[in-house]
Amino acid sequence: MPESSLSQRFAAAATAAQNLPQRPDNDTLLKLYALYKQATTGDVAGKRPGFTDFVGRAKYDAWTALRGASKEEAMQNYIDLVQRLGGS
């Protein structure tokens, strides 16, 4: 699949994710966040947030779990997840 087509579908999925029929549970939100960050930024960088930053640590850990995944793989997984959640 051409890169531009995947990028366009990813952008459409990112928009659709903002308008899902129901708010996903926290684990699914973390997965969406991690896939989005992996697709747009690549592997996580920086130090893990401190133990008092529960949200920051959860986001960091979810993103770290995707270390090494390609941009294209993360984009496709994000698109698939948004579609399963009811996004167009």
C-alpha positions in Angstrom: 0.0 0.0 0.0 1.4 3.4 -0.9 2.7 5.5 2.0 0.4 8.5 1.1 -2.7 6.3 1.1 -1.8 4.8 4.5 -1.0 8.3 5.8 -4.4 9.6 4.6 -6.2 6.7 6.2 -4.3 7.3 9.4 -5.2 11.0 9.5 -8.9 10.1 8.9 -8.7 7.5 11.7 -7.2 10.1 14.0 -10.1 12.4 13.3 -12.6 9.6 13.7 -11.0 8.7 17.1 -12.1 12.1 18.4 -15.7 11.3 17.5 -16.2 7.7 18.6 -19.8 6.7 19.5 -18.6 5.7 23.0 -15.6 6.7 25.1 -13.2 3.7 25.1 -12.0 2.2 28.4 -8.7 3.5 29.8 -6.7 0.5 28.5 -8.0 1.1 25.0 -7.3 4.9 25.3 -3.7 4.0 26.3 -3.4 1.7 23.3 -4.7 4.5 21.0 -2.2 6.9 22.5 0.7 4.6 22.2 -0.1 3.6 18.6 -0.5 7.3 17.6 2.8 8.3 19.2 4.7 5.3 17.7 3.2 6.2 14.3 4.0 9.9 14.5 7.1 10.1 16.6 8.7 6.6 16.7 10.2 4.9 19.7 9.7 6.5 23.1 12.6 8.7 24.3 13.4 10.3 27.6 13.0 9.1 31.2 10.1 7.3 32.6 7.9 9.7 34.7 8.2 9.5 38.5 6.0 7.2 40.6 3.6 10.0 41.5 2.8 10.7 37.9 0.4 7.8 37.3 -1.0 8.9 34.0 2.4 9.8 32.6 3.8 6.5 33.7 0.9 4.6 32.1 1.3 6.5 28.8 5.1 6.0 28.8 4.8 2.2 29.6 2.1 1.7 26.9 4.3 3.5 24.3 7.4 1.6 25.4 5.6 -1.7 24.8 5.6 -0.7 21.0 9.3 -0.1 20.8 10.7 -1.2 17.5 7.3 -1.2 15.7 7.6 0.5 12.3 5.7 3.7 11.6 3.6 1.9 9.0 2.8 -1.0 11.4 1.7 1.4 14.1 -0.4 3.4 11.6 -2.2 0.3 10.4 -2.8 -1.0 13.9 -4.2 2.4 14.9 -6.6 2.4 11.9 -7.7 -1.1 12.7 -8.4 -0.3 16.4 -10.4 2.9 15.5 -12.5 0.9 13.1 -13.2 -1.8 15.7 -14.3 1.0 18.1 -16.9 2.2 15.6 -14.9 5.0 14.0 -15.2 5.3 10.2 
